[in-house]
Amino acid sequence: MTDKYLQAALDYAQKGWPVFPCRIDKTPYTTEGVKESTTNLEKINYWWTKWPEANIALDVGAAGMMVLDLDPGHSMSQLEESIGSIPPTSLIQRTPRGGEHLFFELAEGEIIPPSASKLSPKVDVRSNNSYVLLSPSRTNDGEYTWEARGKPGFRSDLMAEKSTGRIQREDHDTWIIEADLPENISKATEWLSGKAKLAIEGEGGDHITYATAAHLKSFGISKEKALELMNIYWNPQCSPPWDLDELSEKVENGYTYNTSPPGNLTESYRQALNKRLFTPVVSPKCSTEVNSGRFRIVDREGMGQIQPPNMLIDDFLPAEAYALLVGAPGTYKTFVALDIALSIALGGGFPWRGTWPIINESGPVLFCVGEGRASITNRVRAWEYTHNNGRKVSNFVLADPVPHVGEDLEPFVLGAKELHEEYKLVVIDTVGRAMQGVNENAQEHASTFTRMVECMQRNLGCTVLGLHHTGHGETSRARGSSVFGADADTIIKLDRVGKGVALKMQKQKDLDEWETKKYIRMEKVELDEDVTSLVAVKTDKPVMEIDREENAKSSILLINAKIIEILKRNPLIEYTNTKLADVLNSEPDVTVGANWLRSKYLPTIKGDSEEYPAAKCYNAMKGRWRYNSSLSN
């Protein structure tokens, strides 16, 4: 009876769990998917009347929970090595393929990003902006069933820390500016009055309220003042408004769990950093490091304790660095950048294909494009189809347009933080778009791009990867001022080679550069009828070598067909290699020699009569060719 899906969806909504409808293949019926989840009974009635057999998807994060999605074959001992002892929970669901969903409650307003195999192989995390299907939903493998329907256990601190990949900074509650400066109150009031996202019941209102309070802390507003401003300028616009006690609790959580230092988005904070007094820090080995704003000054003893940089991608991309992909138009810069970005977003130490190194740190990625949102979407789909079995990469965020060096970056930062507090990588596609209207050749203008990169690094905790063109006359380096090359930590030069690109490392600050080039091959993927896209695929071999191999195979297939055609015209004649080569030479589109037939062609087709049917025509004992009548069948 199809009413069971509607009734179940209504029951879940009445528990305060936001839901939305999905197909049997787990894809949403609604356009926005998890973003449209709701507890509104009228909307749920409408959906399941329209799609009476729709599966029921739970917006896990909006329900205040995280789910450990245990696929068949996972190792509990390996998982507990990663996140410690797993707390007991009385909310457990069995999946159709024999896996389990373990549900855990989160702290008020806490945000846990989804991930795939990050904690342990075959263990995914579902929470913020992600979903799981609930019983009685089903797939082609069977039905979801409840194993236990009690209260979810509370997540452990280590589960949260390992899932987010970050912990609170030591200075997350250290004020280096005066709270509630008039200029900061003015900015906060303006933001609350028109730009801040509103809390709507059934649409993740708890998390939005938490994030709003956390933003006010970053504006340099005290907790008490934040409650006052939110209640006056923001709360009345919410649906429904919070009562004052509830709102006070949300603000308290926002200030408690926020990871950034107070006022970090304000100009006064930046000035205070640069004016801080020298603070000696004595290490256990009696070395001294002095911190002054963004400067670190260390004595000779302390120099021996300086560690190499953490790496996002081993032997390639440092964490919290500034990197450039440089190439002429048509060198597939966007495709290569998407491959890097999606690999990092996918998580789980995802290995790049071929001999490429391993993703050391995974997490949210922000990809900024100047144009072509639709084409980027198809390119992402092609990558997911090729490298993730068609599943969506949930930690990938698209932004447009590209931020400009001359504009206030605050709206960009605040918007990015609406989805994730921090990012592992921000991609700028392209540097030229970020600098439209200014002179790339001027040192002072090129330096503004570096300052924009530093602002992103400081506020989003990320590596920034810029895509930049080579010069029109000078194709060996980045276009414009030498500042681009001087300021970047890592520079990778791309050159078109055959059906792909060769990557050469031109600069790697503090680490060794590659001794040899890396190669990426481009393959075409058919997505829908009349919709195709290219996708990057790593390869161990130089692209031209693969192209030569494919061209050789094409030649052999052509000659294979010609041999059958020649032998069929004269079915009673036996040909030596030399005689057959002479006849092949008379064909308009074939030129081969007897030695080539013996040394290249015969070893290739030997015994493989399925792919090369001419193999049936060759008698290895006699070394002769004669038409095989079985080819007529």
C-alpha positions as CSV (number, residue, x, y, z in Angstrom):
1,M,0.0,0.0,0.0
2,T,1.6,3.2,-1.2
3,D,0.2,5.3,1.7
4,K,2.8,3.8,3.9
5,Y,5.5,6.1,2.5
6,L,3.3,9.2,3.1
7,Q,2.5,8.1,6.6
8,A,6.1,7.3,7.4
9,A,7.2,10.7,6.1
10,L,4.6,12.5,8.2
11,D,5.7,10.5,11.3
12,Y,9.3,11.4,10.8
13,A,8.4,15.1,10.3
14,Q,6.4,15.1,13.5
15,K,9.6,14.0,15.3
16,G,11.3,17.1,14.0
17,W,13.2,15.3,11.2
18,P,13.3,17.3,7.9
19,V,12.6,15.0,4.9
20,F,12.2,15.1,1.1
21,P,11.3,12.6,-1.6
22,C,13.8,10.5,-3.5
23,R,13.7,7.9,-6.4
24,I,14.6,4.3,-6.1
25,D,18.1,5.1,-7.2
26,K,18.4,7.5,-4.3
27,T,18.4,10.7,-6.4
28,P,16.0,13.5,-5.3
29,Y,12.7,14.1,-7.0
30,T,12.9,17.8,-6.1
31,T,15.2,20.3,-7.9
32,E,17.2,21.4,-4.9
33,G,17.2,18.0,-3.1
34,V,18.4,18.1,0.5
35,K,18.1,21.9,0.5
36,E,14.3,21.6,0.2
37,S,14.0,19.2,3.2
38,T,11.1,20.2,5.5
39,T,8.9,19.2,8.5
40,N,6.0,21.1,6.9
41,L,3.2,18.5,6.8
42,E,1.3,20.3,4.0
43,K,4.4,20.2,1.8
44,I,5.0,16.6,2.6
45,N,1.4,15.7,1.8
46,Y,1.8,17.4,-1.6
47,W,5.1,15.6,-2.4
48,W,3.9,12.1,-1.6
49,T,0.5,12.7,-3.3
50,K,2.5,13.6,-6.4
51,W,5.0,10.7,-6.0
52,P,3.2,8.2,-3.8
53,E,5.9,5.6,-3.8
54,A,8.8,8.0,-3.3
55,N,11.6,7.0,-0.9
56,I,12.0,9.1,2.3
57,A,15.3,11.0,2.6
58,L,16.4,12.5,5.9
59,D,18.4,15.8,6.0
60,V,20.7,14.4,8.7
61,G,22.4,17.7,9.7
62,A,19.2,19.7,9.9
63,A,17.8,17.0,12.2
64,G,20.8,17.7,14.5
65,M,22.5,14.4,13.9
66,M,25.4,12.7,12.1
67,V,25.3,9.2,10.7
68,L,28.1,6.7,10.4
69,D,27.2,4.9,7.1
70,L,28.9,1.4,7.4
71,D,29.1,-0.4,4.1
72,P,29.5,-4.2,3.9
73,G,33.1,-5.2,4.5
74,H,34.0,-2.3,6.8
75,S,36.3,-3.0,9.8
76,M,35.0,-1.8,13.2
77,S,38.5,-2.3,14.7
78,Q,40.0,-0.1,12.0
79,L,37.3,2.5,12.5
80,E,37.9,2.6,16.3
81,E,41.6,3.0,15.6
82,S,40.7,6.2,13.8
83,I,38.0,7.7,16.1
84,G,38.3,5.8,19.3
85,S,35.6,3.9,21.1
86,I,32.2,4.4,19.3
87,P,29.5,5.6,21.8
88,P,26.5,3.4,22.2
89,T,23.4,4.4,20.2
90,S,19.8,3.1,20.2
91,L,19.0,4.5,16.7
92,I,20.3,2.0,14.1
93,Q,19.1,1.2,10.6
94,R,19.9,-1.8,8.4
95,T,20.6,-1.0,4.7
96,P,19.5,-3.1,1.8
97,R,23.0,-4.3,1.0
98,G,23.6,-5.4,4.6
99,G,25.3,-2.3,5.9
100,E,24.3,-0.2,8.9
101,H,23.4,3.4,9.7
102,L,24.5,4.5,13.2
103,F,22.8,7.7,14.2
104,F,24.4,10.1,16.7
105,E,23.2,13.4,18.2
106,L,25.3,16.5,17.8
107,A,25.8,19.5,20.0
108,E,23.4,22.4,19.4
109,G,24.3,24.2,16.2
110,E,27.3,21.9,15.5
111,I,28.2,21.4,11.8
112,I,29.8,18.2,10.6
113,P,30.7,18.0,6.9
114,P,29.9,14.8,5.0
115,S,32.8,12.6,3.8
116,A,33.5,9.3,2.1
117,S,35.9,6.8,3.6
118,K,37.6,9.6,5.5
119,L,37.4,8.0,8.9
120,S,38.0,4.5,7.7
121,P,37.6,2.5,4.5
122,K,33.9,1.8,3.6
123,V,32.7,4.2,6.3
124,D,31.0,7.4,5.2
125,V,29.7,10.3,7.3
126,R,26.4,11.9,6.6
127,S,25.4,15.2,8.3
128,N,25.5,18.8,7.0
129,N,23.8,19.1,3.6
130,S,23.7,15.4,3.1
131,Y,21.1,12.7,3.6
132,V,20.2,9.0,4.1
133,L,17.1,7.1,3.2
134,L,14.8,6.0,6.0
135,S,12.6,2.9,6.3
136,P,10.5,1.8,4.5
137,S,12.5,3.2,1.6
138,R,13.9,0.6,-0.8
139,T,16.4,0.2,-3.6
140,N,16.9,-2.5,-6.2
141,D,18.8,-4.4,-3.5
142,G,15.9,-4.4,-1.0
143,E,14.4,-2.4,1.9
144,Y,15.7,-0.3,4.7
145,T,14.7,-1.6,8.1
146,W,15.0,-0.3,11.7
147,E,17.3,-2.4,13.9
148,A,16.7,-0.1,16.9
149,R,14.4,2.9,17.1
150,G,15.4,4.4,20.4
151,K,17.3,7.6,21.2
152,P,20.5,8.4,19.3
153,G,23.7,8.3,21.3
154,F,25.8,11.5,21.6
155,R,28.8,11.7,19.3
156,S,32.2,11.6,20.9
157,D,34.7,14.5,20.7
158,L,37.1,12.5,18.6
159,M,34.3,11.6,16.2
160,A,33.6,15.3,15.7
161,E,37.2,16.3,15.5
162,K,38.2,13.6,12.9
163,S,35.0,14.2,10.9
164,T,35.6,18.0,10.6
165,G,39.3,17.7,10.2
166,R,39.8,20.7,12.3
167,I,39.7,21.7,16.0
168,Q,39.1,25.1,17.6
169,R,42.0,27.4,17.4
170,E,43.7,28.3,20.7
171,D,42.7,31.9,20.1
172,H,39.1,31.2,19.3
173,D,38.0,33.1,22.4
174,T,40.9,35.6,22.6
175,W,39.9,39.2,22.0
176,I,42.7,41.3,20.6
177,I,40.3,44.2,19.7
178,E,37.8,46.1,21.7
179,A,34.4,44.4,21.4
180,D,31.5,46.3,19.9
181,L,33.4,49.1,18.1
182,P,30.9,51.5,16.5
183,E,32.1,50.7,13.0
184,N,31.7,47.0,13.6
185,I,28.2,47.4,15.1
186,S,27.3,49.4,12.0
187,K,28.5,46.6,9.7
188,A,26.8,43.9,11.7
189,T,23.5,45.8,11.8
190,E,23.6,46.3,8.0
191,W,24.3,42.6,7.5
192,L,21.5,41.4,9.8
193,S,19.0,43.8,8.3
194,G,19.3,42.6,4.7
195,K,22.1,40.1,3.9
196,A,22.0,37.5,6.6
197,K,20.1,34.2,5.8
198,L,16.9,33.9,7.8
199,A,15.9,30.9,10.0
200,I,12.8,29.2,8.6
201,E,11.1,26.4,10.6
202,G,11.7,23.0,8.9
203,E,14.5,24.3,6.8
204,G,17.6,24.1,9.1
205,G,16.7,27.0,11.2
206,D,18.8,25.8,14.2
207,H,22.0,25.7,12.1
208,I,21.3,29.1,10.4
209,T,20.8,30.7,13.8
210,Y,24.0,29.2,15.1
211,A,25.9,30.4,12.0
212,T,24.4,33.9,12.3
213,A,25.7,34.2,15.9
214,A,29.1,32.9,14.9
215,H,29.4,35.5,12.1
216,L,28.6,38.3,14.6
217,K,31.5,37.0,16.7
218,S,33.7,37.3,13.6
219,F,32.3,40.9,13.2
220,G,33.8,41.7,16.7
221,I,30.5,41.8,18.5
222,S,30.2,40.7,22.1
223,K,27.8,37.8,22.9
224,E,25.5,40.2,24.8
225,K,25.4,42.7,22.0
226,A,24.9,40.0,19.5
227,L,21.8,38.8,21.2
228,E,20.5,42.3,21.3
229,L,21.2,43.0,17.6
230,M,19.8,39.7,16.4
231,N,16.6,40.1,18.4
232,I,16.0,43.7,17.0
233,Y,17.1,43.4,13.4
234,W,17.1,39.7,12.4
235,N,14.7,37.7,14.6
236,P,11.5,39.5,13.6
237,Q,12.1,38.4,10.0
238,C,12.5,34.7,10.9
239,S,9.5,32.3,10.5
240,P,8.5,31.9,13.2
241,P,10.7,34.3,15.4
242,W,12.6,32.7,18.3
243,D,11.5,33.5,21.8
244,L,14.2,35.4,23.7
245,D,15.3,32.4,25.8
246,E,15.7,30.1,22.8
247,L,17.6,32.8,20.9
248,S,19.9,33.4,23.8
249,E,20.7,29.6,23.9
250,K,21.5,29.6,20.2
251,V,23.8,32.7,20.5
252,E,25.6,31.0,23.5
253,N,26.3,27.9,21.3
254,G,27.4,30.1,18.4
255,Y,30.0,31.8,20.5
256,T,31.1,28.5,22.3
257,Y,31.6,26.3,19.2
258,N,32.8,28.9,16.7
259,T,36.4,28.1,15.7
260,S,37.7,31.5,14.6
261,P,39.1,34.3,16.7
262,P,36.7,37.2,17.6
263,G,36.6,40.0,15.0
264,N,38.7,38.1,12.5
265,L,36.6,39.6,9.6
266,T,37.2,43.2,10.6
267,E,39.8,45.7,9.6
268,S,40.4,46.5,13.2
269,Y,41.4,42.9,13.8
270,R,43.9,43.0,10.9
271,Q,45.4,46.2,12.3
272,A,45.6,44.8,15.8
273,L,47.5,41.7,14.5
274,N,50.1,44.0,12.9
275,K,50.5,46.1,16.1
276,R,50.7,43.3,18.6
277,L,53.7,43.5,20.9
278,F,56.6,41.0,20.5
279,T,55.7,37.9,22.5
280,P,58.6,35.6,23.3
281,V,57.7,31.9,23.3
282,V,60.1,29.5,24.9
283,S,60.2,26.0,23.6
284,P,61.1,22.9,25.7
285,K,64.6,23.1,24.1
286,C,65.0,26.7,25.4
287,S,64.8,28.2,21.9
288,T,62.9,31.4,21.4
289,E,60.3,32.3,18.8
290,V,58.9,35.8,18.6
291,N,55.4,36.4,17.1
292,S,54.5,39.9,15.9
293,G,51.3,40.0,13.8
294,R,51.9,37.8,10.8
295,F,55.7,37.7,11.4
296,R,57.5,34.8,13.2
297,I,61.1,35.4,14.3
298,V,63.0,32.5,15.7
299,D,66.6,32.0,17.1
300,R,69.2,29.6,15.7
301,E,68.2,26.8,18.2
302,G,64.6,27.1,17.2
303,M,65.4,26.9,13.5
304,G,66.2,23.2,14.0
305,Q,62.7,22.6,15.1
306,I,61.0,24.1,12.0
307,Q,58.9,21.4,10.4
308,P,58.3,21.0,6.6
309,P,54.9,22.2,5.4
310,N,51.9,20.0,5.6
311,M,50.8,18.7,2.2
312,L,47.3,18.6,0.8
313,I,48.6,16.3,-2.0
314,D,51.8,14.5,-1.3
315,D,54.8,15.8,-3.5
316,F,52.6,18.4,-5.1
317,L,50.3,20.8,-3.2
318,P,51.1,22.2,0.2
319,A,48.4,23.1,2.7
320,E,47.5,26.8,3.2
321,A,49.7,27.7,0.2
322,Y,49.4,29.8,-2.9
323,A,49.8,27.8,-6.1
324,L,49.4,28.6,-9.8
325,L,48.5,26.3,-12.8
326,V,49.9,28.1,-15.8
327,G,49.2,27.3,-19.5
328,A,48.2,28.6,-22.8
329,P,44.6,28.5,-23.9
330,G,43.5,24.9,-24.7
331,T,45.8,23.2,-22.2
332,Y,42.8,21.9,-20.1
333,K,43.6,24.0,-17.1
334,T,40.0,23.9,-15.8
335,F,39.8,20.1,-16.3
336,V,43.1,19.6,-14.4
337,A,42.0,21.9,-11.6
338,L,38.6,20.1,-11.3
339,D,40.4,16.8,-11.0
340,I,42.6,18.2,-8.2
341,A,39.6,19.9,-6.5
342,L,37.2,16.9,-6.7
343,S,39.9,14.5,-5.5
344,I,40.5,16.6,-2.4
345,A,36.7,17.1,-1.8
346,L,36.0,13.3,-2.1
347,G,38.3,12.5,0.8
348,G,39.4,9.3,2.3
349,G,43.0,9.6,1.2
350,F,41.8,9.2,-2.4
351,P,44.7,8.2,-4.6
352,W,45.3,9.9,-7.9
353,R,45.4,7.4,-10.7
354,G,48.6,6.0,-12.0
355,T,51.9,6.8,-10.2
356,W,50.5,10.1,-8.8
357,P,50.8,10.7,-5.1
358,I,48.1,10.5,-2.4
359,I,45.6,13.1,-1.1
360,N,46.9,13.7,2.4
361,E,44.2,16.1,3.6
362,S,40.6,16.1,2.3
363,G,37.7,18.4,3.0
364,P,35.5,21.1,1.5
365,V,36.6,22.8,-1.8
366,L,35.4,26.1,-3.2
367,F,35.6,26.4,-7.0
368,C,35.2,30.0,-8.3
369,V,34.3,30.5,-12.0
370,G,33.9,33.5,-14.2
371,E,31.4,32.0,-16.6
372,G,29.9,28.7,-17.8
373,R,28.2,27.3,-14.6
374,A,26.3,24.8,-16.8
375,S,29.5,23.5,-18.5
376,I,31.3,23.2,-15.2
377,T,28.3,21.2,-13.9
378,N,28.7,18.7,-16.8
379,R,32.4,18.5,-16.3
380,V,31.9,17.7,-12.6
381,R,29.3,15.1,-13.5
382,A,31.7,13.5,-16.0
383,W,34.4,13.3,-13.2
384,E,31.9,11.8,-10.8
385,Y,30.8,9.2,-13.4
386,T,34.4,8.2,-14.2
387,H,36.0,8.4,-10.7
388,N,33.2,8.1,-8.1
389,N,30.8,5.5,-9.7
390,G,28.4,8.4,-10.6
391,R,27.9,9.5,-7.0
392,K,27.9,13.2,-6.2
393,V,30.9,14.7,-4.4
394,S,29.1,16.6,-1.5
395,N,32.1,18.7,-0.3
396,F,32.4,20.5,-3.7
397,V,31.1,24.1,-3.7
398,L,30.7,26.3,-6.8
399,A,30.9,30.1,-6.6
400,D,30.5,32.7,-9.4
401,P,31.7,35.2,-10.4
402,V,35.4,35.1,-9.6
403,P,36.1,37.6,-6.8
404,H,37.8,40.8,-8.1
405,V,41.0,42.2,-6.6
406,G,39.3,45.6,-6.2
407,E,36.2,44.6,-4.3
408,D,35.4,44.0,-0.6
409,L,36.0,40.3,-0.1
410,E,33.7,40.2,3.0
411,P,30.5,39.1,1.2
412,F,32.5,36.3,-0.6
413,V,33.9,35.1,2.7
414,L,30.6,35.3,4.6
415,G,28.8,33.4,1.8
416,A,31.4,30.7,1.7
417,K,31.2,30.3,5.4
418,E,27.4,29.7,5.2
419,L,28.2,26.3,3.7
420,H,31.5,25.4,5.4
421,E,33.4,27.2,8.2
422,E,36.8,26.4,6.5
423,Y,38.0,25.0,3.1
424,K,40.9,22.9,2.1
425,L,41.2,24.5,-1.3
426,V,39.8,27.5,-3.2
427,V,40.3,27.6,-7.0
428,I,40.3,30.9,-8.9
429,D,39.4,30.3,-12.6
430,T,41.0,32.5,-13.8
431,V,43.5,35.0,-12.4
432,G,42.7,37.2,-15.4
433,R,39.1,37.4,-14.5
434,A,40.0,38.4,-10.9
435,M,42.1,41.2,-12.4
436,Q,39.8,42.5,-15.1
437,G,40.2,46.3,-15.6
438,V,43.6,46.5,-13.9
439,N,47.1,46.1,-15.4
440,E,48.5,42.6,-14.9
441,N,51.9,43.8,-15.9
442,A,52.1,46.4,-13.1
443,Q,53.8,45.2,-9.9
444,E,51.4,47.1,-7.6
445,H,48.3,45.6,-9.4
446,A,49.7,42.0,-9.4
447,S,50.4,42.4,-5.7
448,T,46.7,43.1,-5.1
449,F,46.0,39.5,-6.3
450,T,48.5,38.2,-3.7
451,R,46.8,40.2,-1.0
452,M,43.4,38.7,-2.0
453,V,45.0,35.2,-1.8
454,E,46.3,36.0,1.7
455,C,42.8,37.2,2.7
456,M,41.2,33.9,1.6
457,Q,43.9,31.9,3.3
458,R,43.4,33.8,6.6
459,N,39.6,33.7,6.6
460,L,39.0,30.3,5.1
461,G,42.1,28.4,6.2
462,C,42.7,27.2,2.6
463,T,45.2,26.7,-0.1
464,V,44.5,28.9,-3.1
465,L,45.0,27.6,-6.6
466,G,44.9,30.2,-9.4
467,L,44.6,29.3,-13.0
468,H,46.6,31.7,-15.2
469,H,47.5,32.1,-18.8
470,T,51.0,32.2,-20.3
471,G,52.2,35.4,-22.1
472,H,51.4,36.0,-25.7
473,G,55.1,36.3,-26.6
474,E,56.6,34.5,-23.7
475,T,54.9,31.0,-23.3
476,S,57.3,29.6,-20.7
477,R,55.9,31.6,-17.7
478,A,52.8,33.2,-16.3
479,R,51.4,36.2,-18.1
480,G,52.0,39.7,-16.6
481,S,54.2,40.9,-13.8
482,S,57.0,38.7,-12.4
483,V,55.2,39.2,-9.0
484,F,52.9,36.3,-9.9
485,G,55.8,33.9,-10.1
486,A,57.7,35.4,-7.2
487,D,54.8,35.2,-4.7
488,A,53.5,31.8,-5.5
489,D,54.7,28.8,-3.4
490,T,54.0,26.3,-6.2
491,I,53.9,26.7,-10.0
492,I,52.8,24.0,-12.4
493,K,53.2,24.6,-16.2
494,L,50.8,22.8,-18.5
495,D,51.6,22.0,-22.1
496,R,49.2,20.3,-24.6
497,V,50.5,16.9,-25.8
498,G,48.4,14.8,-28.1
499,K,45.1,14.0,-26.4
500,G,46.2,15.3,-23.0
501,V,48.7,17.5,-21.1
502,A,52.1,17.3,-19.6
503,L,52.6,18.9,-16.2
504,K,56.0,20.3,-15.3
505,M,56.8,21.7,-11.9
506,Q,58.5,25.1,-12.3
507,K,58.6,26.0,-8.6
508,Q,58.1,24.3,-5.2
509,K,59.0,26.4,-2.3
510,D,60.7,24.6,0.6
511,L,60.4,21.2,-1.1
512,D,62.0,19.3,-4.1
513,E,60.6,19.9,-7.5
514,W,59.6,17.0,-9.7
515,E,62.4,15.3,-11.6
516,T,60.1,14.3,-14.4
517,K,56.9,15.5,-15.9
518,K,53.4,14.2,-14.9
519,Y,50.9,13.3,-17.6
520,I,47.2,13.6,-17.8
521,R,45.0,12.2,-20.5
522,M,41.6,13.5,-21.5
523,E,38.8,11.1,-22.2
524,K,35.3,11.9,-23.5
525,V,32.3,10.9,-21.4
526,E,28.8,10.7,-22.7
527,L,26.4,12.0,-20.0
528,D,23.0,12.3,-21.6
529,E,21.7,12.3,-25.2
530,D,23.8,14.9,-27.1
531,V,25.6,15.9,-23.9
532,T,29.3,14.9,-23.6
533,S,32.3,16.2,-21.6
534,L,35.9,15.6,-21.2
535,V,37.4,14.2,-18.0
536,A,41.0,14.0,-16.8
537,V,42.5,10.6,-16.3
538,K,46.0,10.1,-14.9
539,T,48.4,7.9,-16.7
540,D,51.9,6.4,-16.0
541,K,53.0,6.8,-19.6
542,P,53.7,10.0,-21.6
543,V,50.5,10.9,-23.5
544,M,52.2,10.8,-26.9
545,E,53.3,7.2,-26.2
546,I,49.7,6.2,-25.6
547,D,48.6,8.1,-28.7
548,R,51.2,6.2,-30.7
549,E,50.0,2.9,-29.2
550,E,46.4,3.7,-30.2
551,N,47.4,4.8,-33.7
552,A,49.4,1.6,-34.1
553,K,46.3,-0.4,-33.0
554,S,44.1,1.5,-35.5
555,S,46.7,0.7,-38.2
556,I,46.7,-3.0,-37.3
557,L,42.9,-3.1,-37.4
558,L,42.9,-1.5,-40.9
559,I,45.5,-3.9,-42.2
560,N,43.6,-6.8,-40.6
561,A,40.5,-5.9,-42.7
562,K,42.6,-5.4,-45.8
563,I,44.3,-8.8,-45.4
564,I,40.9,-10.5,-45.2
565,E,39.7,-8.6,-48.2
566,I,42.8,-9.6,-50.3
567,L,42.6,-13.3,-49.3
568,K,38.9,-13.5,-49.9
569,R,39.4,-12.3,-53.5
570,N,41.8,-15.2,-54.0
571,P,40.6,-17.9,-51.6
572,L,42.8,-20.7,-53.1
573,I,46.1,-18.9,-53.1
574,E,48.7,-19.1,-50.3
575,Y,50.7,-16.0,-49.6
576,T,54.1,-15.6,-48.0
577,N,54.7,-12.5,-45.8
578,T,56.7,-10.9,-48.6
579,K,54.0,-11.6,-51.3
580,L,51.2,-10.4,-49.0
581,A,53.2,-7.2,-48.2
582,D,53.6,-6.6,-52.0
583,V,49.8,-6.8,-52.5
584,L,49.1,-4.6,-49.4
585,N,51.5,-2.0,-50.9
586,S,49.3,-1.8,-54.0
587,E,46.3,-0.7,-51.8
588,P,45.8,3.1,-51.8
589,D,45.7,3.6,-48.0
590,V,48.2,0.9,-46.9
591,T,52.0,0.7,-47.0
592,V,53.7,-2.1,-45.1
593,G,56.8,-4.3,-45.5
594,A,57.3,-8.0,-45.0
595,N,59.5,-7.4,-41.9
596,W,56.7,-5.2,-40.3
597,L,54.2,-8.0,-40.9
598,R,56.5,-10.5,-39.2
599,S,57.8,-8.4,-36.3
600,K,54.9,-6.1,-35.5
601,Y,51.7,-7.4,-37.0
602,L,51.9,-11.1,-36.3
603,P,52.9,-10.9,-32.6
604,T,50.0,-8.5,-32.1
605,I,47.3,-10.7,-33.7
606,K,48.7,-14.1,-32.8
607,G,45.9,-16.3,-31.3
608,D,43.5,-13.4,-31.0
609,S,40.9,-14.3,-33.6
610,E,38.1,-12.4,-31.8
611,E,39.6,-8.9,-32.1
612,Y,41.8,-9.7,-35.2
613,P,39.9,-12.3,-37.3
614,A,42.8,-12.4,-39.8
615,A,44.5,-14.5,-37.2
616,K,42.4,-17.4,-38.5
617,C,44.0,-17.1,-41.9
618,Y,47.6,-17.5,-40.8
619,N,49.2,-20.9,-40.6
620,A,52.1,-20.5,-38.2
621,M,53.6,-24.0,-39.1
622,K,53.9,-23.1,-42.8
623,G,54.3,-19.4,-42.4
624,R,51.6,-18.9,-45.0
625,W,48.4,-16.9,-45.4
626,R,45.2,-18.4,-46.9
627,Y,41.6,-17.4,-46.6
628,N,39.6,-19.2,-43.9
629,S,36.1,-20.0,-45.0
630,S,34.8,-19.8,-41.4
631,L,35.1,-16.0,-41.7
632,S,32.1,-16.1,-44.0
633,N,29.9,-17.2,-41.2
